[in-house]
Amino acid sequence: MARPIEEFAAAWDALSGRKGSSGGWRGISVAPAGPCEFLAARRFPGNEEALLARFPTARLASSERLPVGGGFEVMRADPSGDGKTWIALSRKESGSPELFAEMVSDVAGAMDAEVAGGEEHILKTMLRRVRMWQQFMSRGSPPLGPEAELGLAGELTFMALLLDVGVSTETVLEGWAGPDNAPQDFILGDGAIEVKATLSIAGFPAKIGSLEQLDDATVSPLFLAALRFTREEGGLSLSEIVSDLERRLVGEPGAVAFLHERLLIAGYVKSHASAYTRRFEVKEVQVYKIIEGFPRLTLGSIPDGVYRAVYEIDLDRAKDCLTDFRVALRALGVLK
Protein backbone atom coordinates (compact mmCIF):
# COMPACT_ATOMS: atom_id res chain seq x y z
CA MET A 1 0.00 0.00 0.00
CA ALA A 2 1.02 3.62 -0.38
CA ARG A 3 2.93 4.84 2.65
CA PRO A 4 1.14 7.54 4.70
CA ILE A 5 2.62 10.89 3.73
CA GLU A 6 2.31 12.57 7.15
CA GLU A 7 5.83 11.72 8.32
CA PHE A 8 7.37 13.12 5.14
CA ALA A 9 5.12 16.19 5.23
CA ALA A 10 6.04 16.97 8.85
CA ALA A 11 9.74 16.72 8.03
CA TRP A 12 9.40 18.92 4.93
CA ASP A 13 7.54 21.51 7.01
CA ALA A 14 10.27 21.45 9.68
CA LEU A 15 12.96 21.97 7.05
CA SER A 16 11.13 24.64 5.09
CA GLY A 17 12.28 27.58 7.19
CA ARG A 18 15.94 26.64 7.11
CA LYS A 19 18.41 28.08 4.66
CA GLY A 20 21.18 26.23 2.95
CA SER A 21 24.08 28.70 2.80
CA SER A 22 26.00 26.78 0.16
CA GLY A 23 23.24 24.71 -1.37
CA GLY A 24 22.97 20.95 -1.03
CA TRP A 25 20.63 18.77 1.00
CA ARG A 26 19.02 19.04 4.42
CA GLY A 27 17.14 15.95 5.58
CA ILE A 28 15.35 14.27 8.46
CA SER A 29 15.29 10.49 8.84
CA VAL A 30 11.93 8.76 8.45
CA ALA A 31 11.00 5.08 8.74
CA PRO A 32 13.19 2.96 6.42
CA ALA A 33 12.16 0.37 3.86
CA GLY A 34 14.04 -2.59 5.29
CA PRO A 35 17.79 -1.94 4.82
CA CYS A 36 17.06 1.14 2.71
CA GLU A 37 17.24 4.36 4.72
CA PHE A 38 14.97 7.30 3.91
CA LEU A 39 15.45 11.02 4.39
CA ALA A 40 12.61 13.45 3.91
CA ALA A 41 14.69 16.31 2.57
CA ARG A 42 14.83 19.66 0.89
CA ARG A 43 17.34 20.72 -1.71
CA PHE A 44 18.81 24.18 -1.34
CA PRO A 45 18.94 26.90 -2.41
CA GLY A 46 15.64 26.14 -4.18
CA ASN A 47 13.91 24.64 -1.09
CA GLU A 48 12.22 21.86 -3.14
CA GLU A 49 10.89 18.77 -1.35
CA ALA A 50 12.75 15.51 -1.90
CA LEU A 51 12.96 11.86 -0.92
CA LEU A 52 16.50 10.56 -0.46
CA ALA A 53 16.99 6.80 -0.37
CA ARG A 54 20.27 5.21 0.81
CA PHE A 55 21.24 1.70 -0.27
CA PRO A 56 24.11 0.36 1.88
CA THR A 57 25.34 -2.37 -0.48
CA ALA A 58 23.37 -2.11 -3.75
CA ARG A 59 25.14 -0.41 -6.61
CA LEU A 60 23.79 1.50 -9.57
CA ALA A 61 25.63 1.04 -12.86
CA SER A 62 27.30 4.23 -14.06
CA SER A 63 25.52 3.74 -17.40
CA GLU A 64 22.06 3.57 -15.77
CA ARG A 65 19.86 6.33 -17.13
CA LEU A 66 17.68 7.79 -14.41
CA PRO A 67 14.11 8.84 -15.18
CA VAL A 68 13.10 12.50 -15.49
CA GLY A 69 9.50 13.66 -15.35
CA GLY A 70 7.65 16.88 -16.02
CA GLY A 71 7.37 17.75 -12.33
CA PHE A 72 10.28 15.89 -10.76
CA GLU A 73 13.85 14.75 -11.28
CA VAL A 74 15.93 11.82 -10.11
CA MET A 75 19.66 12.01 -9.48
CA ARG A 76 22.53 10.35 -7.74
CA ALA A 77 23.40 12.05 -4.46
CA ASP A 78 25.83 11.73 -1.58
CA PRO A 79 24.51 14.02 1.16
CA SER A 80 26.68 12.53 3.90
CA GLY A 81 29.81 11.79 1.88
CA ASP A 82 29.73 8.08 2.78
CA GLY A 83 30.21 6.80 -0.77
CA LYS A 84 27.08 4.65 -0.61
CA THR A 85 24.35 4.59 -3.27
CA TRP A 86 21.97 7.47 -2.68
CA ILE A 87 19.05 8.17 -5.02
CA ALA A 88 17.33 11.54 -4.72
CA LEU A 89 13.79 12.05 -5.98
CA SER A 90 13.02 15.76 -5.85
CA ARG A 91 10.26 18.08 -6.98
CA LYS A 92 11.00 20.60 -9.68
CA GLU A 93 9.99 24.17 -8.97
CA SER A 94 7.28 23.83 -11.63
CA GLY A 95 5.92 20.58 -10.17
CA SER A 96 2.71 20.28 -8.15
CA PRO A 97 3.48 19.80 -4.42
CA GLU A 98 0.31 17.70 -4.00
CA LEU A 99 1.13 15.40 -6.91
CA PHE A 100 4.76 15.09 -5.79
CA ALA A 101 3.62 14.12 -2.27
CA GLU A 102 1.41 11.41 -3.74
CA MET A 103 4.31 10.20 -5.83
CA VAL A 104 6.60 9.94 -2.78
CA SER A 105 3.88 8.11 -0.85
CA ASP A 106 3.39 5.66 -3.71
CA VAL A 107 7.10 5.05 -4.39
CA ALA A 108 7.91 4.53 -0.69
CA GLY A 109 4.94 2.19 -0.31
CA ALA A 110 6.03 0.14 -3.32
CA MET A 111 9.52 -0.17 -1.82
CA ASP A 112 8.03 -1.23 1.54
CA ALA A 113 6.14 -4.04 -0.19
CA GLU A 114 9.37 -5.45 -1.67
CA VAL A 115 11.51 -5.55 1.48
CA ALA A 116 11.50 -9.36 1.53
CA GLY A 117 13.14 -9.40 -1.90
CA GLY A 118 16.31 -7.71 -0.66
CA GLU A 119 18.13 -4.46 -1.25
CA GLU A 120 18.78 -4.85 -4.99
CA HIS A 121 15.11 -5.61 -5.56
CA ILE A 122 14.05 -2.56 -3.54
CA LEU A 123 16.32 -0.35 -5.67
CA LYS A 124 14.90 -1.77 -8.91
CA THR A 125 11.37 -1.29 -7.57
CA MET A 126 12.06 2.36 -6.80
CA LEU A 127 13.35 3.09 -10.29
CA ARG A 128 10.58 1.10 -11.99
CA ARG A 129 7.90 2.92 -10.04
CA VAL A 130 9.42 6.33 -10.76
CA ARG A 131 9.50 5.48 -14.47
CA MET A 132 5.78 4.76 -14.31
CA TRP A 133 5.24 8.20 -12.82
CA GLN A 134 7.41 9.57 -15.61
CA GLN A 135 5.07 7.93 -18.12
CA PHE A 136 2.03 9.29 -16.31
CA MET A 137 3.35 12.85 -16.15
CA SER A 138 4.42 12.78 -19.80
CA ARG A 139 0.72 12.80 -20.67
CA GLY A 140 0.24 16.06 -18.79
CA SER A 141 -1.35 14.34 -15.76
CA PRO A 142 -4.92 15.67 -16.11
CA PRO A 143 -7.85 13.76 -14.55
CA LEU A 144 -9.44 11.12 -16.75
CA GLY A 145 -12.17 12.31 -19.08
CA PRO A 146 -15.77 11.03 -18.72
CA GLU A 147 -15.37 8.17 -21.21
CA ALA A 148 -12.10 6.95 -19.68
CA GLU A 149 -13.56 7.32 -16.18
CA LEU A 150 -16.54 5.11 -17.09
CA GLY A 151 -14.27 2.59 -18.80
CA LEU A 152 -11.97 2.30 -15.79
CA ALA A 153 -14.94 2.00 -13.43
CA GLY A 154 -16.18 -0.89 -15.58
CA GLU A 155 -12.84 -2.70 -15.58
CA LEU A 156 -12.36 -2.34 -11.82
CA THR A 157 -15.94 -3.41 -11.08
CA PHE A 158 -15.43 -6.46 -13.29
CA MET A 159 -12.20 -7.17 -11.41
CA ALA A 160 -14.20 -7.23 -8.16
CA LEU A 161 -16.71 -9.63 -9.75
CA LEU A 162 -13.88 -11.98 -10.70
CA LEU A 163 -12.59 -11.96 -7.12
CA ASP A 164 -16.14 -12.54 -5.82
CA VAL A 165 -16.54 -15.82 -7.72
CA GLY A 166 -13.16 -17.16 -6.61
CA VAL A 167 -10.67 -16.32 -9.34
CA SER A 168 -7.28 -15.89 -7.65
CA THR A 169 -5.92 -12.43 -6.91
CA GLU A 170 -2.75 -13.16 -8.87
CA THR A 171 -4.71 -14.29 -11.93
CA VAL A 172 -6.98 -11.24 -11.85
CA LEU A 173 -4.26 -8.62 -11.35
CA GLU A 174 -1.74 -10.08 -13.75
CA GLY A 175 -4.49 -10.64 -16.30
CA TRP A 176 -5.63 -7.01 -16.26
CA ALA A 177 -4.29 -5.71 -19.58
CA GLY A 178 -6.57 -2.69 -20.00
CA PRO A 179 -3.96 -0.13 -18.84
CA ASP A 180 -1.59 -1.38 -21.56
CA ASN A 181 -4.08 -0.59 -24.34
CA ALA A 182 -4.14 -4.28 -25.24
CA PRO A 183 -6.87 -5.46 -27.65
CA GLN A 184 -8.78 -7.00 -24.71
CA ASP A 185 -9.02 -5.77 -21.13
CA PHE A 186 -8.33 -9.12 -19.40
CA ILE A 187 -6.06 -11.90 -20.61
CA LEU A 188 -7.25 -14.85 -18.55
CA GLY A 189 -6.25 -18.49 -18.78
CA ASP A 190 -6.58 -19.75 -22.34
CA GLY A 191 -8.35 -16.67 -23.72
CA ALA A 192 -9.54 -13.16 -23.00
CA ILE A 193 -12.44 -10.98 -21.90
CA GLU A 194 -13.21 -7.51 -23.19
CA VAL A 195 -15.19 -5.28 -20.79
CA LYS A 196 -17.70 -2.67 -21.91
CA ALA A 197 -19.59 -0.30 -19.63
CA THR A 198 -22.54 1.97 -20.33
CA LEU A 199 -24.84 4.43 -18.59
CA SER A 200 -27.40 4.11 -21.37
CA ILE A 201 -30.94 3.14 -20.41
CA ALA A 202 -32.05 2.17 -23.92
CA GLY A 203 -29.91 -0.36 -25.74
CA PHE A 204 -26.27 -1.07 -24.95
CA PRO A 205 -24.01 0.93 -27.27
CA ALA A 206 -20.44 -0.37 -27.24
CA LYS A 207 -17.49 1.27 -28.96
CA ILE A 208 -15.10 -1.26 -30.49
CA GLY A 209 -11.62 0.17 -30.75
CA SER A 210 -9.99 -2.10 -33.31
CA LEU A 211 -10.46 -4.99 -35.72
CA GLU A 212 -8.57 -7.24 -33.30
CA GLN A 213 -10.73 -6.57 -30.25
CA LEU A 214 -13.50 -9.04 -31.12
CA ASP A 215 -11.49 -11.38 -33.33
CA ASP A 216 -11.53 -14.92 -31.93
CA ALA A 217 -9.13 -15.95 -34.69
CA THR A 218 -6.36 -14.27 -32.72
CA VAL A 219 -7.42 -15.31 -29.19
CA SER A 220 -9.90 -18.01 -28.23
CA PRO A 221 -12.10 -18.45 -26.30
CA LEU A 222 -13.06 -14.79 -26.36
CA PHE A 223 -15.83 -13.17 -24.32
CA LEU A 224 -17.32 -9.72 -23.85
CA ALA A 225 -18.60 -8.63 -20.43
CA ALA A 226 -21.20 -5.86 -20.54
CA LEU A 227 -21.83 -3.81 -17.39
CA ARG A 228 -24.77 -1.44 -17.31
CA PHE A 229 -24.46 1.28 -14.68
CA THR A 230 -26.94 3.82 -13.44
CA ARG A 231 -25.97 7.07 -11.77
CA GLU A 232 -27.59 6.52 -8.39
CA GLU A 233 -26.77 8.02 -5.00
CA GLY A 234 -26.21 4.50 -3.70
CA GLY A 235 -23.48 3.86 -6.24
CA LEU A 236 -19.73 4.35 -5.87
CA SER A 237 -17.48 6.99 -7.33
CA LEU A 238 -14.40 5.85 -9.22
CA SER A 239 -12.25 6.66 -6.19
CA GLU A 240 -14.54 4.63 -3.93
CA ILE A 241 -14.35 1.68 -6.34
CA VAL A 242 -10.55 1.86 -6.05
CA SER A 243 -10.74 2.06 -2.24
CA ASP A 244 -13.03 -0.97 -2.15
CA LEU A 245 -10.49 -3.01 -4.13
CA GLU A 246 -7.70 -1.84 -1.83
CA ARG A 247 -9.67 -3.09 1.19
CA ARG A 248 -10.13 -6.49 -0.47
CA LEU A 249 -6.38 -6.77 -0.99
CA VAL A 250 -5.26 -5.28 2.32
CA GLY A 251 -3.72 -8.56 3.51
CA GLU A 252 -1.55 -8.76 0.38
CA PRO A 253 0.78 -5.73 0.30
CA GLY A 254 2.38 -6.85 -2.94
CA ALA A 255 -1.03 -7.08 -4.60
CA VAL A 256 -2.00 -3.57 -3.46
CA ALA A 257 1.29 -2.18 -4.76
CA PHE A 258 0.74 -3.94 -8.08
CA LEU A 259 -2.80 -2.54 -8.30
CA HIS A 260 -1.48 1.00 -7.72
CA GLU A 261 1.12 0.42 -10.42
CA ARG A 262 -1.53 -0.58 -12.94
CA LEU A 263 -3.81 2.29 -11.93
CA LEU A 264 -0.98 4.74 -12.52
CA ILE A 265 -0.46 3.38 -16.03
CA ALA A 266 -4.21 3.72 -16.58
CA GLY A 267 -3.97 7.41 -15.67
CA TYR A 268 -5.53 7.30 -12.19
CA VAL A 269 -4.02 9.04 -9.16
CA LYS A 270 -5.67 9.76 -5.82
CA SER A 271 -4.94 13.46 -5.92
CA HIS A 272 -7.55 13.70 -8.69
CA ALA A 273 -10.24 12.05 -6.54
CA SER A 274 -12.28 15.24 -6.22
CA ALA A 275 -12.66 15.35 -10.01
CA TYR A 276 -14.55 12.03 -10.03
CA THR A 277 -17.96 13.01 -8.72
CA ARG A 278 -20.15 10.64 -10.73
CA ARG A 279 -21.47 7.60 -8.88
CA PHE A 280 -21.91 4.23 -10.57
CA GLU A 281 -24.31 1.51 -9.48
CA VAL A 282 -24.29 -1.81 -11.34
CA LYS A 283 -27.74 -2.70 -12.63
CA GLU A 284 -26.90 -5.46 -15.09
CA VAL A 285 -23.98 -7.72 -15.99
CA GLN A 286 -24.13 -9.85 -19.11
CA VAL A 287 -21.47 -12.00 -20.72
CA TYR A 288 -21.36 -12.76 -24.45
CA LYS A 289 -19.31 -15.43 -26.17
CA ILE A 290 -17.72 -14.10 -29.33
CA ILE A 291 -18.79 -16.64 -31.94
CA GLU A 292 -20.13 -16.72 -35.47
CA GLY A 293 -23.12 -14.40 -35.69
CA PHE A 294 -21.87 -11.86 -33.15
CA PRO A 295 -22.04 -8.33 -34.64
CA ARG A 296 -18.42 -7.39 -35.31
CA LEU A 297 -15.76 -6.46 -37.82
CA THR A 298 -12.52 -8.43 -38.00
CA LEU A 299 -9.53 -8.54 -40.31
CA GLY A 300 -10.99 -11.62 -41.95
CA SER A 301 -14.41 -10.08 -42.62
CA ILE A 302 -13.64 -6.73 -44.21
CA PRO A 303 -12.75 -5.74 -47.78
CA ASP A 304 -9.14 -6.01 -48.86
CA GLY A 305 -7.30 -2.76 -48.23
CA VAL A 306 -9.10 -1.86 -45.00
CA TYR A 307 -6.68 -2.41 -42.13
CA ARG A 308 -8.04 -0.29 -39.27
CA ALA A 309 -11.52 0.51 -37.97
CA VAL A 310 -13.29 1.94 -34.92
CA TYR A 311 -17.01 1.23 -34.82
CA GLU A 312 -20.03 0.91 -32.55
CA ILE A 313 -22.45 -1.96 -31.98
CA ASP A 314 -25.60 -2.46 -29.91
CA LEU A 315 -25.10 -5.42 -27.61
CA ASP A 316 -28.84 -5.76 -27.09
CA ARG A 317 -28.89 -7.16 -30.63
CA ALA A 318 -26.53 -10.00 -29.72
CA LYS A 319 -28.75 -11.90 -27.27
CA ASP A 320 -28.17 -15.20 -29.07
CA CYS A 321 -24.54 -15.08 -27.92
CA LEU A 322 -25.26 -14.68 -24.20
CA THR A 323 -23.62 -17.15 -21.83
CA ASP A 324 -23.26 -17.66 -18.08
CA PHE A 325 -20.46 -15.82 -16.26
CA ARG A 326 -19.14 -18.91 -14.48
CA VAL A 327 -19.41 -21.02 -17.63
CA ALA A 328 -17.24 -18.47 -19.42
CA LEU A 329 -14.63 -18.53 -16.64
CA ARG A 330 -14.53 -22.33 -16.72
CA ALA A 331 -14.04 -22.24 -20.48
CA LEU A 332 -11.08 -19.94 -19.92
CA GLY A 333 -9.69 -22.33 -17.31
CA VAL A 334 -9.57 -19.85 -14.40
CA LEU A 335 -12.46 -21.30 -12.39
CA LYS A 336 -13.19 -24.88 -11.42
KEDO-103928 format. One line per field, with one value per residue (C-alpha): x, y, z; residue number from 0. Coordinates in steps of 0.25 Angstrom, whole numbers. Each point is the difference from the previous one (the first is absolute). Example, Ala and Ser with C-alpha at 12.3 -4.5 7.8 and 13.67 -1.06 7.14 Angstrom:
<pts>
px [49_6] .
py [-18_14] .
pz [31_-2] .
k [0_1] .
</pts>
This chain:
<pts>
px [0_4_8_-7_5_-1_14_6_-9_4_15_-1_-8_11_11_-7_4_15_10_11_11_8_-11_-1_-9_-7_-7_-8_0_-13_-4_9_-4_7_15_-3_1_-9_2_-12_9_0_10_6_1_-13_-7_-7_-5_7_1_14_2_13_4_11_5_-8_8_-6_8_6_-7_-14_-9_-8_-15_-4_-14_-7_-2_12_14_9_15_11_4_9_-5_9_12_0_2_-13_-11_-9_-12_-7_-14_-3_-11_3_-4_-11_-5_-13_3_-13_4_14_-5_-8_11_9_-10_-2_14_4_-12_4_14_-6_-7_12_9_0_7_12_8_2_-15_-4_9_-5_-15_3_5_-11_-10_6_0_-15_-2_9_-10_-12_5_5_-15_-2_-6_-15_-11_-7_-11_-14_2_13_-6_-12_9_9_-12_-5_14_2_-15_2_13_-8_-10_11_6_-15_-1_13_10_14_5_13_-8_-9_11_10_-11_-5_6_-9_10_10_-10_-1_-10_-8_-1_3_9_-5_4_-1_-7_-5_-12_-3_-8_-10_-7_-12_-9_-11_-14_-4_8_15_9_14_12_10_14_6_-2_8_-9_-11_8_0_9_12_-5_-10_-8_-4_-11_-6_-5_-11_-2_-12_1_-10_4_-6_3_2_11_15_9_12_9_-9_1_15_-1_-9_10_11_-8_-2_15_5_6_9_9_7_-14_-4_13_-2_-14_5_10_-10_-9_11_2_-15_1_-6_6_-7_3_-10_-11_-8_-2_-7_-14_-9_-5_-2_-9_0_-14_3_12_-1_11_1_8_6_-4_-6_-11_5_-1_14_11_13_12_-6_-14_3_4_14_8_-7_9_-5_-14_-7_-15_-12_-10_-12_2_-15_-1_10_-9_2_15_-3_7_1_11_5_-1_9_10_1_2_12_5_1_-12_-3] .
py [0_14_5_11_14_6_-3_5_13_3_-1_9_10_0_2_11_11_-3_5_-7_10_-8_-8_-15_-9_1_-12_-7_-15_-7_-15_-8_-11_-11_2_13_12_12_15_10_11_14_4_14_11_-3_-6_-12_-12_-13_-15_-5_-15_-6_-14_-6_-10_1_6_8_-2_13_-2_-1_11_6_4_15_5_13_3_-7_-5_-12_1_-7_7_-1_9_-6_-3_-15_-5_-8_-1_12_3_13_2_15_9_10_15_-2_-13_-1_-2_-8_-9_-2_-4_-10_-5_-1_-8_-9_-3_-2_-9_-8_-2_-4_-11_-6_0_-15_-1_7_13_-1_-3_12_9_-6_2_14_3_-8_8_13_-3_-3_14_5_-6_5_14_0_0_13_-7_6_-8_-11_5_-5_-11_-5_1_-9_-10_-1_-1_-12_-7_2_-5_-12_-3_0_-10_-9_0_-2_-13_-6_4_1_14_-3_-4_12_11_-6_-3_15_5_12_10_-5_4_-15_-5_-6_5_-13_-12_-11_-15_-5_12_14_9_14_9_10_10_9_10_-2_-3_-4_-10_-3_8_-5_6_-10_6_-9_-12_-9_3_-10_-10_-14_-4_7_-4_-11_-2_15_6_14_4_12_8_9_11_10_13_-2_6_-14_-3_2_11_-5_4_-8_-12_0_1_-12_-8_5_-5_-14_-1_6_-13_-1_12_-4_-1_14_5_-7_6_14_-2_-4_11_10_-5_1_15_-1_7_3_15_1_-7_13_0_-13_4_-9_-13_-13_-11_-13_-4_-11_-9_-8_-9_-3_-11_6_-11_0_9_11_14_3_4_-8_0_-12_6_13_4_-1_13_4_-3_9_3_6_-3_-1_-12_-2_-12_-1_-6_-11_-8_-13_1_1_-10_-2_8_-13_-8_10_0_-15_0_9_-9_10_-6_-15] .
pz [0_-2_13_8_-4_14_4_-12_0_14_-3_-12_8_11_-11_-8_9_-1_-9_-7_-1_-10_-6_1_8_14_4_12_1_-1_1_-9_-11_6_-2_-8_8_-3_2_-2_-6_-6_-11_2_-5_-7_13_-9_8_-3_4_2_1_4_-4_9_-10_-13_-11_-12_-13_-5_-14_7_-6_11_-3_-1_1_-3_15_6_-2_5_2_7_13_12_11_11_-8_3_-14_1_-11_2_-9_1_-5_1_-5_-11_3_-11_6_8_15_2_-12_5_14_-6_-8_12_8_-12_-3_15_2_-12_6_13_-7_-6_13_0_-14_5_-2_-15_-2_8_-9_-13_6_3_-14_-7_8_-3_-15_1_6_-11_-10_7_0_-14_-4_8_12_-1_6_-9_-9_1_-10_6_14_-3_-7_12_9_-8_0_15_3_-9_7_13_-6_-4_15_5_-8_5_-11_6_3_-7_-13_1_2_-10_-10_0_-13_-2_5_-11_-11_-4_-10_12_14_7_-4_8_-1_-14_-6_3_4_-5_10_-5_9_-2_7_-11_3_-14_-7_3_-9_0_-7_-6_-1_-10_-10_10_12_-3_-9_5_-11_8_14_4_8_0_8_2_13_0_12_1_10_5_7_13_14_5_-10_2_-6_-8_12_9_-9_1_15_0_-8_10_12_-7_-2_13_5_-12_-1_-13_-6_4_-5_-13_-1_2_-11_-10_4_-2_-14_-2_3_14_12_14_-1_-11_9_1_-15_0_5_-8_7_-6_4_-7_-6_-9_-4_-12_-7_-15_-7_-12_-11_-14_-1_10_-6_-2_-10_-1_-9_-7_-2_-7_-14_-4_2_13_11_12_5_12_1_9_2_8_10_2_-15_4_10_-7_4_15_10_15_7_7_-13_-7_11_0_-15_2_11_11_8_4] .
k [0_1_2_3_4_5_6_7_8_9_10_11_12_13_14_15_16_17_18_19_20_21_22_23_24_25_26_27_28_29_30_31_32_33_34_35_36_37_38_39_40_41_42_43_44_45_46_47_48_49_50_51_52_53_54_55_56_57_58_59_60_61_62_63_64_65_66_67_68_69_70_71_72_73_74_75_76_77_78_79_80_81_82_83_84_85_86_87_88_89_90_91_92_93_94_95_96_97_98_99_100_101_102_103_104_105_106_107_108_109_110_111_112_113_114_115_116_117_118_119_120_121_122_123_124_125_126_127_128_129_130_131_132_133_134_135_136_137_138_139_140_141_142_143_144_145_146_147_148_149_150_151_152_153_154_155_156_157_158_159_160_161_162_163_164_165_166_167_168_169_170_171_172_173_174_175_176_177_178_179_180_181_182_183_184_185_186_187_188_189_190_191_192_193_194_195_196_197_198_199_200_201_202_203_204_205_206_207_208_209_210_211_212_213_214_215_216_217_218_219_220_221_222_223_224_225_226_227_228_229_230_231_232_233_234_235_236_237_238_239_240_241_242_243_244_245_246_247_248_249_250_251_252_253_254_255_256_257_258_259_260_261_262_263_264_265_266_267_268_269_270_271_272_273_274_275_276_277_278_279_280_281_282_283_284_285_286_287_288_289_290_291_292_293_294_295_296_297_298_299_300_301_302_303_304_305_306_307_308_309_310_311_312_313_314_315_316_317_318_319_320_321_322_323_324_325_326_327_328_329_330_331_332_333_334_335] .
</pts>
